[in-house]
Amino acid sequence: MSKLKRICMLSVHGYFDPVPILGATDTGGQVTYVIELSKALAELGIQVDIYTRRFGGRSEVDPVNDDVRVIRIPCGNDEFIRKEDLFPNLDEYVDNMESYIHENGLNYDLIHSHYWDAGYVGRNLADRFKLPFIYTAHSLGAWKKEQMGGNPEEMEELFKFKERIHWENIIFRRATAQTVTTLDGKETYKRLYDFESPHLVTIPPGVDVRRFRPTPTEFSSGIQTPEEFVFALSRIDSNKGLDYLIKAFAKVRKKSTAVLMIGGGSKNPKAHEVDVKRSLTELVDTLDLGDWVTFTGYVPDEDLDTYYREARLFVLPSKYEPFGMTVLEAMACGTPVVATGYGGLRHVLTNGTDSLLVDPSDPEELSSAILDVLTNESLAARLSDAGLKLIEERFSWQSIARQTLAFYEKYA
């Protein structure tokens, strides 16, 4: 039994609900991470309060379960505010949250902030309440600035990188301890912020193994899928390597009857996504793959496990991928994976044992790996079994919660 009783989680921006509205502005993987980690910590006997911003007439308190609740604290007006524009309101948020905690007689063992806006809030509250301050960045301003390119003045106006990077440097050096999801995260801290610490540890995100599993759940949808297909799922963006995959599939189709299904994309795509999608469909036409490649568009959350489970294999061909949660979700469904060797996955997967890791820009290497899985049943079964074992042992949310709780106890 842990000595810790109640944790304060902070995830200030976006639409934070017990059942997340994924795809809404500023609402994605971080929300899922915080919700699932909190629920798994509750299974270990910890009560968790998740603080976020209140707006749009939303309720003050929303229960997730008996031991986890979302608490919404107002600041600024009652309208949604983009995370990049939220900073001028954060001091008000700190004061209002401090008042709420005092008025309700709440006592916490530590504060765990997610993203830099919550880091700013958590740093101030940790000082006021004399509590350990845990921080998880989820993304880094300097890395995003490096990746975005574009007109520097326009990017600064849109994303306010100077402000963010300034406060990230302060937060890193104030936090009692921090987590990153991959070893690459540590390397990025050092390279872009000249920051390293023995209290910066790697704890990966988890997978909901009760939902993503080899057999359907009662909540699995009944969508129809092709008899034999290769599945890829990602945002429709130029860095996701979907052009690499299409070029490689031109070679696969000559030796296999499997089709390629590319899932993902926004419900209401912006101009950049439309342009990328157009270039991909033109590539499909140029390579005469019209009958072999299908774009599903936006994939509803309830359909994901069915696509993963029914596919012969899952492919993640990104040019660079900080982590790649879709790969772990596919593995949890018992589906073999072929994935990029560039990015965080190379630190957690073993090529040839639980996955095939490739240079996605090499059409021969990528197509050969896909064909190996499609044509070699014993290899596919071996990858599937090893992948399932890896997920169960290291990446279930229950496992991640145990790692996180041990981390908390070290610093609390």
Backbone torsions as a table, in degrees:
resi	resn	phi	psi	omega
1	MET	NA	131.0	-177.9
2	SER	-74.1	149.2	174.0
3	LYS	-75.2	-16.2	179.7
4	LEU	-80.7	141.1	-176.5
5	LYS	-117.0	-42.9	-174.8
6	ARG	-142.2	131.7	-177.7
7	ILE	-114.0	140.7	172.5
8	CYS	-101.1	112.3	174.2
9	MET	-96.7	141.9	178.4
10	LEU	-125.9	121.1	172.8
11	SER	-143.4	91.1	-161.0
12	VAL	-74.8	-43.9	-168.1
13	HIS	-90.2	171.1	172.9
14	GLY	82.3	-175.8	178.3
15	TYR	-94.3	98.8	-175.3
16	PHE	-104.1	112.2	-178.3
17	ASP	-131.5	157.3	176.8
18	PRO	-53.7	-37.6	169.3
19	VAL	-112.1	102.1	-169.8
20	PRO	-61.6	143.7	173.9
21	ILE	-89.5	74.0	-175.0
22	LEU	-64.0	136.3	-177.5
23	GLY	101.4	-19.0	172.9
24	ALA	-67.1	159.3	-176.1
25	THR	-54.8	131.3	177.9
26	ASP	60.9	26.4	-176.0
27	THR	-132.7	104.2	-176.4
28	GLY	-155.0	-129.4	-172.6
29	GLY	-61.3	-33.6	-179.8
30	GLN	-63.2	-41.7	178.7
31	VAL	-61.6	-46.5	177.7
32	THR	-58.5	-45.2	180.0
33	TYR	-56.2	-50.9	-175.5
34	VAL	-66.3	-43.1	179.7
35	ILE	-62.7	-50.3	-175.1
36	GLU	-68.2	-39.8	176.2
37	LEU	-62.3	-42.7	-179.4
38	SER	-63.1	-43.5	179.1
39	LYS	-64.3	-40.1	179.9
40	ALA	-69.5	-35.9	174.5
41	LEU	-64.1	-36.5	178.2
42	ALA	-62.0	-33.7	177.2
43	GLU	-65.2	-20.6	178.1
44	LEU	-94.3	8.7	174.9
45	GLY	93.9	13.4	-178.9
46	ILE	-101.6	134.2	171.5
47	GLN	-87.9	138.1	-175.7
48	VAL	-130.0	127.0	170.9
49	ASP	-108.0	124.4	179.8
50	ILE	-104.0	115.1	-179.8
51	TYR	-95.6	134.5	177.1
52	THR	-142.9	-177.2	-177.9
53	ARG	-88.7	140.7	178.5
54	ARG	-97.1	129.6	178.3
55	PHE	-160.6	168.4	174.0
56	GLY	64.3	27.9	178.5
57	GLY	70.9	16.8	-177.9
58	ARG	-73.1	157.1	-176.7
59	SER	-69.2	158.4	-179.4
60	GLU	-72.8	-41.8	-177.6
61	VAL	-129.2	134.3	179.8
62	ASP	-132.4	112.6	-180.0
63	PRO	-72.3	138.7	170.9
64	VAL	-91.9	-47.0	170.9
65	ASN	-155.7	-165.3	-175.3
66	ASP	-64.1	-24.0	-173.7
67	ASP	-118.1	-0.5	-179.9
68	VAL	-131.2	134.5	176.9
69	ARG	-144.1	152.7	174.5
70	VAL	-97.7	126.3	178.3
71	ILE	-115.6	125.2	-175.8
72	ARG	-106.2	124.2	-177.8
73	ILE	-111.1	127.9	-178.2
74	PRO	-77.9	151.8	167.2
75	CYS	-162.0	149.6	-175.1
76	GLY	68.5	-151.4	179.1
77	ASN	-88.0	-168.6	-177.2
78	ASP	-94.2	10.9	-179.6
79	GLU	-93.8	157.5	172.0
80	PHE	-62.2	137.2	176.9
81	ILE	-124.2	126.9	176.7
82	ARG	-56.2	144.1	-177.2
83	LYS	-59.0	-31.9	179.8
84	GLU	-70.5	-16.9	-177.3
85	ASP	-109.3	8.5	-170.8
86	LEU	-85.6	-22.4	-169.8
87	PHE	-53.7	-43.4	-178.1
88	PRO	-59.0	-16.2	-178.4
89	ASN	-100.1	-1.8	-170.6
90	LEU	-73.1	-31.3	176.8
91	ASP	-64.6	-38.0	174.8
92	GLU	-63.4	-39.5	178.6
93	TYR	-60.6	-44.9	179.7
94	VAL	-57.6	-48.4	-178.6
95	ASP	-63.2	-43.4	-178.4
96	ASN	-67.5	-36.9	179.1
97	MET	-70.3	-39.3	176.5
98	GLU	-60.1	-42.9	178.8
99	SER	-62.6	-43.6	-179.8
100	TYR	-60.3	-44.1	-178.4
101	ILE	-63.5	-43.9	179.1
102	HIS	-65.6	-46.1	-176.2
103	GLU	-63.4	-29.2	-177.8
104	ASN	-101.6	7.8	175.2
105	GLY	59.4	37.9	-176.4
106	LEU	-89.7	142.6	177.2
107	ASN	-129.1	129.3	-177.9
108	TYR	-118.5	151.3	177.2
109	ASP	-85.1	-26.2	177.7
110	LEU	-167.2	166.3	174.8
111	ILE	-115.4	129.7	178.0
112	HIS	-119.8	110.1	-177.4
113	SER	-99.2	143.5	-179.5
114	HIS	-122.6	120.8	-177.4
115	TYR	79.6	162.6	-168.1
116	TRP	-71.7	-30.4	178.2
117	ASP	-63.8	-44.2	175.5
118	ALA	-68.8	-29.0	175.1
119	GLY	-63.0	-41.3	177.3
120	TYR	-61.9	-46.3	-179.9
121	VAL	-64.6	-48.7	-177.0
122	GLY	-61.8	-39.3	179.1
123	ARG	-59.4	-45.2	-179.7
124	ASN	-67.7	-43.5	-178.8
125	LEU	-69.4	-35.7	177.3
126	ALA	-61.5	-37.9	176.3
127	ASP	-66.2	-42.1	-177.4
128	ARG	-69.2	-37.7	-176.8
129	PHE	-99.4	1.0	-179.9
130	LYS	55.6	52.6	-177.4
131	LEU	-116.7	153.7	169.6
132	PRO	-60.7	142.5	-176.1
133	PHE	-120.1	110.0	179.5
134	ILE	-101.3	141.0	-175.9
135	TYR	-134.7	136.7	171.4
136	THR	-128.4	119.8	-172.7
137	ALA	-74.2	-39.2	-174.1
138	HIS	69.1	-38.8	170.4
139	SER	-154.4	163.6	-175.8
140	LEU	-123.4	135.5	-177.4
141	GLY	-60.1	-44.8	-177.7
142	ALA	-65.4	-36.3	178.4
143	TRP	-68.5	-42.6	179.4
144	LYS	-63.3	-41.6	178.5
145	LYS	-60.5	-41.0	178.9
146	GLU	-63.4	-38.7	-175.7
147	GLN	-79.9	-30.8	-170.7
148	MET	-70.4	-37.3	-175.4
149	GLY	63.3	-144.0	178.8
150	GLY	74.8	-175.4	178.3
151	ASN	-69.9	120.8	-174.7
152	PRO	-56.7	-40.8	-178.3
153	GLU	-68.0	-41.2	179.0
154	GLU	-66.4	-41.6	179.4
155	MET	-65.1	-38.5	178.3
156	GLU	-65.4	-42.4	178.6
157	GLU	-61.8	-39.0	-176.7
158	LEU	-77.3	-43.6	-170.5
159	PHE	-109.4	-9.8	176.3
160	LYS	52.5	53.3	-176.0
161	PHE	-62.6	-40.7	-177.3
162	LYS	-59.7	-46.4	178.5
163	GLU	-60.9	-47.2	-177.7
164	ARG	-64.0	-48.0	-176.8
165	ILE	-65.2	-37.9	176.7
166	HIS	-56.6	-49.0	-176.8
167	TRP	-75.8	-30.6	174.5
168	GLU	-59.7	-43.7	178.7
169	ASN	-59.6	-39.0	178.2
170	ILE	-69.6	-44.6	-178.9
171	ILE	-61.2	-45.9	-179.1
172	PHE	-54.9	-41.3	-173.0
173	ARG	-86.0	-11.5	176.6
174	ARG	-96.1	-29.7	-174.4
175	ALA	-59.0	140.9	174.8
176	THR	-63.4	-42.8	178.3
177	ALA	-161.5	161.3	-175.5
178	GLN	-140.6	156.1	173.1
179	THR	-120.6	148.4	169.6
180	VAL	-127.5	159.0	-175.6
181	THR	-86.8	-20.7	-179.0
182	THR	-143.7	163.6	174.1
183	LEU	-62.1	-30.9	176.1
184	ASP	-58.2	-33.9	178.4
185	GLY	-61.0	-42.6	176.8
186	LYS	-61.8	-43.4	-179.6
187	GLU	-62.7	-37.0	180.0
188	THR	-69.6	-39.9	174.1
189	TYR	-53.9	-47.3	-176.6
190	LYS	-68.5	-45.0	-174.0
191	ARG	-70.1	-42.1	-172.7
192	LEU	-100.2	-19.3	-178.1
193	TYR	-123.4	-1.5	-176.3
194	ASP	50.9	43.9	-178.1
195	PHE	-124.6	129.6	171.0
196	GLU	-147.6	150.9	-175.0
197	SER	-160.3	144.5	173.7
198	PRO	-67.9	-11.8	179.8
199	HIS	-98.1	14.2	173.4
200	LEU	-106.6	106.7	-171.4
201	VAL	-120.1	156.0	-179.2
202	THR	-95.7	119.1	171.2
203	ILE	-131.9	114.0	-175.4
204	PRO	-72.2	163.0	170.9
205	PRO	-70.5	166.4	-176.5
206	GLY	-110.9	177.9	178.4
207	VAL	-124.9	138.8	176.3
208	ASP	-78.5	91.2	-174.8
209	VAL	-74.4	-10.1	175.6
210	ARG	-79.5	-22.4	178.0
211	ARG	-101.2	-49.5	178.8
212	PHE	-89.3	101.3	-176.5
213	ARG	-152.7	164.9	-174.2
214	PRO	-65.1	-25.9	179.8
215	THR	-108.4	146.3	-177.7
216	PRO	-61.8	152.4	173.1
217	THR	-101.6	174.1	179.0
218	GLU	-66.2	-16.6	-178.5
219	PHE	-97.4	-3.1	-179.1
220	SER	-67.1	140.9	-178.2
221	SER	-80.7	166.0	-179.7
222	GLY	-104.4	34.0	-178.4
223	ILE	-63.0	150.6	177.8
224	GLN	-90.6	133.3	178.0
225	THR	-123.7	158.5	177.3
226	PRO	-60.0	158.8	-178.3
227	GLU	-63.4	-38.5	-178.6
228	GLU	-140.8	112.1	-177.3
229	PHE	-146.0	152.9	172.3
230	VAL	-100.8	134.9	-174.4
231	PHE	-116.0	136.4	170.8
232	ALA	-130.4	144.9	-177.3
233	LEU	-143.5	124.9	177.8
234	SER	-170.5	172.9	167.0
235	ARG	-62.2	150.8	175.2
236	ILE	-85.7	92.5	-175.6
237	ASP	-144.7	157.4	-173.4
238	SER	-68.2	-22.0	-178.2
239	ASN	-89.1	2.3	-176.3
240	LYS	-88.8	-3.4	173.2
241	GLY	70.6	19.9	-179.4
242	LEU	-67.3	-27.2	174.0
243	ASP	-66.1	-38.7	175.4
244	TYR	-58.8	-45.4	-176.9
245	LEU	-64.4	-42.3	-179.5
246	ILE	-63.6	-43.0	178.5
247	LYS	-63.7	-40.7	178.1
248	ALA	-66.6	-35.1	-176.9
249	PHE	-70.2	-22.1	174.1
250	ALA	-60.9	-29.6	176.4
251	LYS	-82.6	-36.4	-179.5
252	VAL	-62.8	-42.0	-173.6
253	ARG	-62.4	-22.0	180.0
254	LYS	-73.2	-17.7	-175.9
255	LYS	-126.9	6.8	-177.8
256	SER	-148.0	152.3	176.7
257	THR	-94.6	-0.1	-179.8
258	ALA	-66.8	148.2	174.4
259	VAL	-106.1	164.2	179.8
260	LEU	-108.5	126.4	174.1
261	MET	-112.2	122.5	178.3
262	ILE	-107.3	111.1	-178.0
263	GLY	-100.8	157.5	175.7
264	GLY	115.9	168.1	-175.7
265	GLY	123.2	162.6	-176.3
266	SER	-85.6	156.6	172.5
267	LYS	-65.5	-38.9	179.9
268	ASN	-126.8	81.2	-173.2
269	PRO	-65.5	141.5	174.6
270	LYS	-82.0	175.6	-173.0
271	ALA	-58.7	-41.4	-177.9
272	HIS	-62.1	-44.0	179.4
273	GLU	-64.2	-39.7	178.0
274	VAL	-61.2	-42.5	179.8
275	ASP	-64.6	-43.1	179.6
276	VAL	-64.7	-43.8	179.4
277	LYS	-61.2	-40.2	179.7
278	ARG	-63.2	-42.6	-179.6
279	SER	-65.1	-34.7	179.5
280	LEU	-70.7	-42.9	179.3
281	THR	-67.3	-33.3	175.6
282	GLU	-66.2	-37.3	177.3
283	LEU	-64.9	-40.6	177.2
284	VAL	-59.7	-44.3	179.7
285	ASP	-66.0	-42.4	-179.6
286	THR	-60.4	-37.8	-178.5
287	LEU	-89.0	5.3	178.3
288	ASP	57.9	47.5	-178.5
289	LEU	-110.9	18.0	-174.0
290	GLY	-54.2	-33.7	-179.7
291	ASP	-90.4	-1.8	-172.5
292	TRP	-115.2	-14.1	-176.7
293	VAL	-126.9	129.1	179.7
294	THR	-125.4	135.3	172.4
295	PHE	-101.6	118.7	-177.2
296	THR	-78.9	-22.2	-169.6
297	GLY	75.7	-162.0	-178.6
298	TYR	-53.6	131.4	179.2
299	VAL	-105.1	115.0	177.5
300	PRO	-59.0	146.6	-175.9
301	ASP	-55.3	-38.0	-175.5
302	GLU	-72.3	-11.9	179.7
303	ASP	-94.5	-13.4	-170.7
304	LEU	-57.7	-50.3	-174.9
305	ASP	-63.2	-32.6	178.6
306	THR	-66.3	-45.8	176.9
307	TYR	-58.8	-48.0	179.5
308	TYR	-58.1	-48.4	-171.6
309	ARG	-68.2	-38.1	-174.7
310	GLU	-81.9	-17.0	-177.4
311	ALA	-70.9	147.9	174.0
312	ARG	-70.0	-34.6	172.5
313	LEU	-159.6	161.8	177.6
314	PHE	-113.1	138.5	-178.3
315	VAL	-124.2	131.1	172.9
316	LEU	-120.2	100.8	-172.1
317	PRO	-99.4	23.6	-173.1
318	SER	-55.8	145.4	175.2
319	LYS	-66.2	-34.6	171.7
320	TYR	-154.8	137.9	-177.5
321	GLU	-136.8	113.2	180.0
322	PRO	-54.3	-40.2	175.7
323	PHE	-140.2	-69.2	179.2
324	GLY	100.9	62.1	-177.9
325	MET	-62.5	-29.5	-179.4
326	THR	-60.8	-33.8	177.4
327	VAL	-62.4	-44.9	-179.2
328	LEU	-67.8	-35.9	177.2
329	GLU	-64.8	-41.3	177.6
330	ALA	-64.1	-43.4	178.7
331	MET	-61.4	-38.1	179.0
332	ALA	-63.8	-25.2	177.3
333	CYS	-86.8	3.5	178.4
334	GLY	82.8	16.5	-176.8
335	THR	-97.6	130.0	176.6
336	PRO	-62.9	151.1	-178.0
337	VAL	-128.5	144.6	167.9
338	VAL	-118.5	124.4	-171.8
339	ALA	-139.4	160.7	177.1
340	THR	-61.4	141.4	175.3
341	GLY	-90.2	4.6	-178.2
342	TYR	-104.5	113.2	178.4
343	GLY	124.6	-161.6	-170.9
344	GLY	-68.1	-25.3	-175.4
345	LEU	-62.5	-30.0	-177.3
346	ARG	-65.4	-16.2	179.1
347	HIS	-87.1	-15.4	-175.4
348	VAL	-119.7	-18.0	178.4
349	LEU	-107.6	156.3	-180.0
350	THR	-117.8	112.7	-178.3
351	ASN	-58.0	129.5	178.3
352	GLY	86.6	-10.3	179.3
353	THR	-108.1	-59.5	179.9
354	ASP	-113.1	-1.2	-176.5
355	SER	-168.2	170.2	168.8
356	LEU	-116.2	116.4	-179.3
357	LEU	-102.5	130.2	-170.6
358	VAL	-135.3	167.4	166.4
359	ASP	-86.5	104.1	-173.1
360	PRO	-67.3	-18.1	-179.6
361	SER	-78.4	-9.3	178.2
362	ASP	-96.9	103.5	-175.3
363	PRO	-61.7	-31.0	177.7
364	GLU	-67.2	-45.5	-178.4
365	GLU	-67.1	-43.4	-179.5
366	LEU	-67.9	-45.6	-179.6
367	SER	-65.5	-37.8	179.1
368	SER	-63.3	-41.8	179.4
369	ALA	-64.7	-42.2	178.0
370	ILE	-62.1	-45.4	-179.8
371	LEU	-65.9	-36.4	177.7
372	ASP	-57.5	-43.8	-179.7
373	VAL	-71.2	-40.3	-178.7
374	LEU	-66.9	-32.6	-172.6
375	THR	-104.7	-12.2	-176.9
376	ASN	-116.2	96.9	-174.9
377	GLU	-64.1	-36.9	-179.3
378	SER	-67.6	-37.8	176.4
379	LEU	-64.7	-46.0	179.7
380	ALA	-59.0	-43.4	-179.7
381	ALA	-66.3	-39.3	-179.8
382	ARG	-65.6	-43.7	178.0
383	LEU	-64.2	-40.9	-179.9
384	SER	-62.1	-48.0	-178.1
385	ASP	-64.5	-44.2	-179.0
386	ALA	-68.2	-36.9	178.0
387	GLY	-63.9	-44.3	177.5
388	LEU	-60.3	-43.6	-179.7
389	LYS	-62.2	-43.1	179.4
390	LEU	-60.7	-45.5	-179.0
391	ILE	-62.5	-47.1	-177.2
392	GLU	-62.2	-38.3	-175.3
393	GLU	-82.5	-32.3	-170.1
394	ARG	-122.5	-22.6	-168.6
395	PHE	-123.8	7.0	170.8
396	SER	-68.7	151.6	178.7
397	TRP	-62.2	-27.8	177.6
398	GLN	-65.2	-41.9	176.6
399	SER	-65.6	-43.7	-179.9
400	ILE	-63.3	-38.7	179.0
401	ALA	-64.4	-39.9	177.9
402	ARG	-63.3	-42.1	177.2
403	GLN	-63.0	-42.6	-178.2
404	THR	-67.2	-40.4	180.0
405	LEU	-64.7	-40.9	176.5
406	ALA	-62.0	-38.8	176.9
407	PHE	-63.1	-47.6	177.4
408	TYR	-55.6	-48.8	-173.8
409	GLU	-62.5	-29.9	179.1
410	LYS	-64.7	-32.5	-172.9
411	TYR	-109.0	-9.7	-178.7
412	ALA	-95.2	NA	NA
